[in-house]
Amino acid sequence: MATKEKKEGKKKGGAGQAQGGTGKAHAGAGTPAPAPRLKGYYERTVRDKLKQQFSLTNAHEIPKLTKIVINCGVGEAIKQPKLLDSVVQELELISGQRPVRTRAKKSISNFGLRQGQEIGASVTLRGARMWEFLDRFIAVAIPRIRDFRGLGTRSFDGRGNYSIGLKEQVIFPEINYDQVDQVHGLDLTFVTSTPKDDQALALLRELGMPFRGEEKPIVVSA
């Protein structure tokens, strides 16, 4: 009898610990996460503007953002493998998603590079995480770039995709400068659903990307 009561006590204690040790779930448990702010702004405002601007009759032709790719190459990882570990941790903090380590496709003897060796990391964001990252990038990270005078408009690839290179990862507030082993750059690629650069430019501009010659970034109301 005592053994049975002891087992039941352990089960109750375990349930309480799983819920934070109080025995009660927090107020937001079971409720769906709110939709990303910038996604709502796109659906309420940007879609209609783009439809009118380019005289689009088919709703599927309206440009939209499909994914954001964050890539970081670490050439020093050839001699300092631990450096790549810190880069992976930083990308995970920035994106909120576990990165994938990239490997060399072929060996290059002059650089001491072997095929299959880990030389970088990348993250592909879609859905809610993509929208949340874009919102933080426009509102928080870009204003922290030194001597920023606007983004260039010549970095489109001719297929509606836009790429930008950042010199420092410390512009993201998630990175603690005191814990940075080495300042490094990273590349961002914004992939859209349209194959036309002018439509992709209009899409990113309406979302608030501060391209060169623009005034202050668009402030999205909650």
C-alpha positions as YAML, in Angstrom:
chain: A
units: angstrom
residues:
- id: 1
  name: MET
  ca: [0.00, 0.00, 0.00]
- id: 2
  name: ALA
  ca: [2.79, 2.39, 0.92]
- id: 3
  name: THR
  ca: [4.58, 1.51, -2.32]
- id: 4
  name: LYS
  ca: [1.46, 2.34, -4.36]
- id: 5
  name: GLU
  ca: [1.06, 5.74, -2.65]
- id: 6
  name: LYS
  ca: [4.74, 6.48, -3.23]
- id: 7
  name: LYS
  ca: [4.41, 5.80, -6.95]
- id: 8
  name: GLU
  ca: [1.33, 8.01, -7.21]
- id: 9
  name: GLY
  ca: [3.20, 10.79, -5.41]
- id: 10
  name: LYS
  ca: [6.05, 10.57, -7.92]
- id: 11
  name: LYS
  ca: [3.62, 10.81, -10.83]
- id: 12
  name: LYS
  ca: [1.96, 13.91, -9.37]
- id: 13
  name: GLY
  ca: [5.33, 15.48, -8.65]
- id: 14
  name: GLY
  ca: [6.53, 14.77, -12.17]
- id: 15
  name: ALA
  ca: [3.44, 16.37, -13.66]
- id: 16
  name: GLY
  ca: [3.94, 19.45, -11.52]
- id: 17
  name: GLN
  ca: [7.58, 19.75, -12.59]
- id: 18
  name: ALA
  ca: [6.63, 19.41, -16.26]
- id: 19
  name: GLN
  ca: [4.31, 22.39, -15.84]
- id: 20
  name: GLY
  ca: [6.95, 24.55, -14.21]
- id: 21
  name: GLY
  ca: [6.91, 23.12, -10.69]
- id: 22
  name: THR
  ca: [3.69, 24.95, -9.66]
- id: 23
  name: GLY
  ca: [1.23, 22.27, -10.70]
- id: 24
  name: LYS
  ca: [-0.60, 24.79, -12.94]
- id: 25
  name: ALA
  ca: [-0.10, 25.61, -16.61]
- id: 26
  name: HIS
  ca: [0.77, 29.19, -17.56]
- id: 27
  name: ALA
  ca: [-1.96, 31.51, -18.83]
- id: 28
  name: GLY
  ca: [-0.95, 31.18, -22.49]
- id: 29
  name: ALA
  ca: [-0.74, 27.39, -22.56]
- id: 30
  name: GLY
  ca: [-2.73, 25.86, -25.40]
- id: 31
  name: THR
  ca: [-3.41, 29.18, -27.15]
- id: 32
  name: PRO
  ca: [-2.10, 29.62, -30.71]
- id: 33
  name: ALA
  ca: [0.81, 32.01, -31.28]
- id: 34
  name: PRO
  ca: [-0.22, 35.38, -32.76]
- id: 35
  name: ALA
  ca: [0.37, 35.90, -36.46]
- id: 36
  name: PRO
  ca: [3.57, 37.80, -37.35]
- id: 37
  name: ARG
  ca: [2.96, 41.55, -37.49]
- id: 38
  name: LEU
  ca: [4.66, 42.07, -40.85]
- id: 39
  name: LYS
  ca: [2.73, 39.20, -42.44]
- id: 40
  name: GLY
  ca: [-0.54, 40.85, -41.43]
- id: 41
  name: TYR
  ca: [0.66, 44.14, -42.90]
- id: 42
  name: TYR
  ca: [1.49, 42.37, -46.18]
- id: 43
  name: GLU
  ca: [-1.93, 40.75, -46.41]
- id: 44
  name: ARG
  ca: [-3.88, 43.89, -45.46]
- id: 45
  name: THR
  ca: [-1.95, 46.54, -47.37]
- id: 46
  name: VAL
  ca: [0.96, 45.41, -49.55]
- id: 47
  name: ARG
  ca: [-0.94, 42.87, -51.66]
- id: 48
  name: ASP
  ca: [-3.50, 45.43, -52.86]
- id: 49
  name: LYS
  ca: [-0.81, 48.03, -53.61]
- id: 50
  name: LEU
  ca: [1.21, 45.60, -55.72]
- id: 51
  name: LYS
  ca: [-1.90, 44.38, -57.51]
- id: 52
  name: GLN
  ca: [-2.80, 47.91, -58.55]
- id: 53
  name: GLN
  ca: [0.76, 48.99, -59.33]
- id: 54
  name: PHE
  ca: [1.41, 46.15, -61.78]
- id: 55
  name: SER
  ca: [-2.24, 45.70, -62.96]
- id: 56
  name: LEU
  ca: [-2.32, 42.05, -61.88]
- id: 57
  name: THR
  ca: [-5.62, 40.25, -62.44]
- id: 58
  name: ASN
  ca: [-4.63, 36.87, -61.02]
- id: 59
  name: ALA
  ca: [-4.18, 36.76, -57.25]
- id: 60
  name: HIS
  ca: [-1.46, 34.12, -57.65]
- id: 61
  name: GLU
  ca: [0.63, 36.60, -59.67]
- id: 62
  name: ILE
  ca: [0.96, 39.03, -56.75]
- id: 63
  name: PRO
  ca: [4.59, 38.88, -55.52]
- id: 64
  name: LYS
  ca: [5.24, 37.42, -52.10]
- id: 65
  name: LEU
  ca: [8.24, 36.52, -50.00]
- id: 66
  name: THR
  ca: [8.78, 32.76, -49.96]
- id: 67
  name: LYS
  ca: [11.96, 32.29, -47.91]
- id: 68
  name: ILE
  ca: [15.05, 33.96, -46.46]
- id: 69
  name: VAL
  ca: [18.41, 32.20, -46.58]
- id: 70
  name: ILE
  ca: [21.15, 33.18, -44.11]
- id: 71
  name: ASN
  ca: [24.58, 31.91, -45.11]
- id: 72
  name: CYS
  ca: [27.96, 32.28, -43.45]
- id: 73
  name: GLY
  ca: [31.24, 30.96, -44.85]
- id: 74
  name: VAL
  ca: [34.04, 30.36, -42.35]
- id: 75
  name: GLY
  ca: [37.35, 29.93, -44.15]
- id: 76
  name: GLU
  ca: [39.23, 29.94, -40.84]
- id: 77
  name: ALA
  ca: [37.40, 26.74, -39.88]
- id: 78
  name: ILE
  ca: [40.03, 24.82, -41.85]
- id: 79
  name: LYS
  ca: [42.58, 25.60, -39.14]
- id: 80
  name: GLN
  ca: [40.19, 26.44, -36.28]
- id: 81
  name: PRO
  ca: [37.30, 23.93, -36.26]
- id: 82
  name: LYS
  ca: [35.94, 25.33, -32.97]
- id: 83
  name: LEU
  ca: [35.33, 28.68, -34.64]
- id: 84
  name: LEU
  ca: [32.58, 27.10, -36.73]
- id: 85
  name: ASP
  ca: [30.83, 25.95, -33.56]
- id: 86
  name: SER
  ca: [30.50, 29.55, -32.35]
- id: 87
  name: VAL
  ca: [29.21, 30.66, -35.77]
- id: 88
  name: VAL
  ca: [26.56, 27.94, -35.68]
- id: 89
  name: GLN
  ca: [25.46, 29.07, -32.21]
- id: 90
  name: GLU
  ca: [25.25, 32.69, -33.35]
- id: 91
  name: LEU
  ca: [23.16, 31.81, -36.42]
- id: 92
  name: GLU
  ca: [20.82, 29.83, -34.20]
- id: 93
  name: LEU
  ca: [20.39, 32.84, -31.91]
- id: 94
  name: ILE
  ca: [19.79, 35.18, -34.84]
- id: 95
  name: SER
  ca: [17.30, 32.98, -36.70]
- id: 96
  name: GLY
  ca: [15.70, 30.93, -33.92]
- id: 97
  name: GLN
  ca: [16.34, 27.80, -35.98]
- id: 98
  name: ARG
  ca: [19.11, 25.23, -36.00]
- id: 99
  name: PRO
  ca: [21.58, 25.88, -38.87]
- id: 100
  name: VAL
  ca: [22.88, 23.32, -41.33]
- id: 101
  name: ARG
  ca: [26.65, 22.99, -41.65]
- id: 102
  name: THR
  ca: [27.91, 23.34, -45.21]
- id: 103
  name: ARG
  ca: [30.74, 21.18, -46.54]
- id: 104
  name: ALA
  ca: [33.34, 21.68, -49.27]
- id: 105
  name: LYS
  ca: [32.31, 20.12, -52.59]
- id: 106
  name: LYS
  ca: [35.88, 19.50, -53.71]
- id: 107
  name: SER
  ca: [39.43, 19.53, -52.39]
- id: 108
  name: ILE
  ca: [41.74, 22.53, -52.96]
- id: 109
  name: SER
  ca: [45.32, 21.76, -52.01]
- id: 110
  name: ASN
  ca: [46.48, 25.39, -52.11]
- id: 111
  name: PHE
  ca: [44.06, 26.26, -49.31]
- id: 112
  name: GLY
  ca: [44.48, 23.01, -47.43]
- id: 113
  name: LEU
  ca: [40.84, 22.22, -48.08]
- id: 114
  name: ARG
  ca: [39.54, 18.66, -48.21]
- id: 115
  name: GLN
  ca: [36.36, 17.50, -49.85]
- id: 116
  name: GLY
  ca: [33.57, 17.13, -47.30]
- id: 117
  name: GLN
  ca: [35.21, 19.41, -44.74]
- id: 118
  name: GLU
  ca: [32.86, 21.73, -42.85]
- id: 119
  name: ILE
  ca: [33.48, 25.33, -43.93]
- id: 120
  name: GLY
  ca: [30.29, 27.20, -43.10]
- id: 121
  name: ALA
  ca: [26.67, 27.17, -42.00]
- id: 122
  name: SER
  ca: [23.33, 28.25, -43.40]
- id: 123
  name: VAL
  ca: [19.70, 28.62, -42.32]
- id: 124
  name: THR
  ca: [16.57, 28.69, -44.49]
- id: 125
  name: LEU
  ca: [13.61, 30.49, -42.92]
- id: 126
  name: ARG
  ca: [10.01, 30.10, -44.04]
- id: 127
  name: GLY
  ca: [6.60, 30.89, -42.64]
- id: 128
  name: ALA
  ca: [6.26, 32.70, -39.32]
- id: 129
  name: ARG
  ca: [9.98, 32.59, -38.52]
- id: 130
  name: MET
  ca: [10.76, 34.23, -41.86]
- id: 131
  name: TRP
  ca: [8.34, 37.10, -41.19]
- id: 132
  name: GLU
  ca: [9.55, 37.60, -37.62]
- id: 133
  name: PHE
  ca: [13.18, 37.68, -38.75]
- id: 134
  name: LEU
  ca: [12.43, 40.20, -41.50]
- id: 135
  name: ASP
  ca: [10.58, 42.42, -39.04]
- id: 136
  name: ARG
  ca: [13.52, 42.40, -36.60]
- id: 137
  name: PHE
  ca: [16.03, 42.88, -39.40]
- id: 138
  name: ILE
  ca: [14.29, 46.00, -40.74]
- id: 139
  name: ALA
  ca: [13.30, 47.58, -37.44]
- id: 140
  name: VAL
  ca: [16.29, 46.71, -35.24]
- id: 141
  name: ALA
  ca: [19.33, 45.33, -37.10]
- id: 142
  name: ILE
  ca: [19.56, 47.70, -40.08]
- id: 143
  name: PRO
  ca: [19.57, 50.89, -37.95]
- id: 144
  name: ARG
  ca: [22.64, 49.50, -36.13]
- id: 145
  name: ILE
  ca: [24.75, 49.30, -39.31]
- id: 146
  name: ARG
  ca: [27.61, 51.79, -39.25]
- id: 147
  name: ASP
  ca: [27.37, 54.72, -41.68]
- id: 148
  name: PHE
  ca: [24.25, 53.26, -43.24]
- id: 149
  name: ARG
  ca: [23.01, 55.17, -46.29]
- id: 150
  name: GLY
  ca: [20.48, 52.73, -47.66]
- id: 151
  name: LEU
  ca: [20.53, 49.35, -49.38]
- id: 152
  name: GLY
  ca: [21.66, 49.11, -52.99]
- id: 153
  name: THR
  ca: [19.17, 48.14, -55.68]
- id: 154
  name: ARG
  ca: [21.64, 46.37, -57.98]
- id: 155
  name: SER
  ca: [21.89, 43.12, -56.04]
- id: 156
  name: PHE
  ca: [18.95, 41.40, -57.71]
- id: 157
  name: ASP
  ca: [19.82, 38.26, -59.63]
- id: 158
  name: GLY
  ca: [17.47, 38.78, -62.59]
- id: 159
  name: ARG
  ca: [14.99, 36.24, -61.21]
- id: 160
  name: GLY
  ca: [13.37, 38.28, -58.45]
- id: 161
  name: ASN
  ca: [15.77, 37.37, -55.66]
- id: 162
  name: TYR
  ca: [17.70, 39.94, -53.64]
- id: 163
  name: SER
  ca: [21.00, 39.36, -51.79]
- id: 164
  name: ILE
  ca: [22.81, 41.53, -49.28]
- id: 165
  name: GLY
  ca: [26.14, 41.06, -47.53]
- id: 166
  name: LEU
  ca: [26.61, 42.15, -43.92]
- id: 167
  name: LYS
  ca: [30.07, 42.87, -42.54]
- id: 168
  name: GLU
  ca: [29.30, 42.24, -38.87]
- id: 169
  name: GLN
  ca: [27.02, 39.81, -37.11]
- id: 170
  name: VAL
  ca: [26.92, 42.05, -34.03]
- id: 171
  name: ILE
  ca: [24.24, 44.29, -35.59]
- id: 172
  name: PHE
  ca: [21.72, 41.70, -34.42]
- id: 173
  name: PRO
  ca: [20.69, 42.38, -30.81]
- id: 174
  name: GLU
  ca: [20.63, 38.66, -30.03]
- id: 175
  name: ILE
  ca: [24.44, 38.60, -30.21]
- id: 176
  name: ASN
  ca: [26.30, 39.52, -27.03]
- id: 177
  name: TYR
  ca: [29.37, 41.44, -28.17]
- id: 178
  name: ASP
  ca: [31.35, 40.44, -25.06]
- id: 179
  name: GLN
  ca: [30.96, 36.76, -25.98]
- id: 180
  name: VAL
  ca: [31.93, 37.08, -29.66]
- id: 181
  name: ASP
  ca: [35.08, 35.12, -30.55]
- id: 182
  name: GLN
  ca: [35.52, 36.80, -33.91]
- id: 183
  name: VAL
  ca: [33.59, 39.41, -35.89]
- id: 184
  name: HIS
  ca: [32.53, 37.98, -39.24]
- id: 185
  name: GLY
  ca: [30.13, 38.73, -42.05]
- id: 186
  name: LEU
  ca: [27.15, 36.84, -43.42]
- id: 187
  name: ASP
  ca: [24.95, 36.86, -46.49]
- id: 188
  name: LEU
  ca: [21.17, 37.21, -46.67]
- id: 189
  name: THR
  ca: [19.11, 36.16, -49.69]
- id: 190
  name: PHE
  ca: [15.45, 37.14, -49.99]
- id: 191
  name: VAL
  ca: [13.65, 34.78, -52.34]
- id: 192
  name: THR
  ca: [10.35, 35.95, -53.84]
- id: 193
  name: SER
  ca: [7.66, 34.28, -55.91]
- id: 194
  name: THR
  ca: [8.10, 36.60, -58.89]
- id: 195
  name: PRO
  ca: [10.76, 36.20, -61.60]
- id: 196
  name: LYS
  ca: [10.79, 39.96, -62.24]
- id: 197
  name: ASP
  ca: [13.24, 42.19, -60.39]
- id: 198
  name: ASP
  ca: [11.04, 45.29, -60.53]
- id: 199
  name: GLN
  ca: [8.18, 43.48, -58.82]
- id: 200
  name: ALA
  ca: [10.52, 42.03, -56.20]
- id: 201
  name: LEU
  ca: [11.96, 45.49, -55.53]
- id: 202
  name: ALA
  ca: [8.48, 46.93, -55.10]
- id: 203
  name: LEU
  ca: [7.56, 44.10, -52.73]
- id: 204
  name: LEU
  ca: [10.60, 44.56, -50.48]
- id: 205
  name: ARG
  ca: [10.22, 48.34, -50.55]
- id: 206
  name: GLU
  ca: [6.59, 48.12, -49.45]
- id: 207
  name: LEU
  ca: [7.59, 45.75, -46.64]
- id: 208
  name: GLY
  ca: [9.93, 48.45, -45.33]
- id: 209
  name: MET
  ca: [13.36, 47.63, -46.75]
- id: 210
  name: PRO
  ca: [15.22, 51.00, -46.78]
- id: 211
  name: PHE
  ca: [16.71, 51.06, -50.26]
- id: 212
  name: ARG
  ca: [19.12, 53.83, -51.22]
- id: 213
  name: GLY
  ca: [17.34, 57.09, -51.93]
- id: 214
  name: GLU
  ca: [14.44, 56.14, -49.69]
- id: 215
  name: GLU
  ca: [13.50, 58.07, -46.59]
- id: 216
  name: LYS
  ca: [12.92, 56.39, -43.25]
- id: 217
  name: PRO
  ca: [11.76, 52.75, -43.26]
- id: 218
  name: ILE
  ca: [8.00, 52.22, -43.26]
- id: 219
  name: VAL
  ca: [6.62, 51.94, -39.73]
- id: 220
  name: VAL
  ca: [4.22, 49.02, -39.55]
- id: 221
  name: SER
  ca: [1.33, 49.56, -37.17]
- id: 222
  name: ALA
  ca: [0.50, 46.74, -34.79]
...
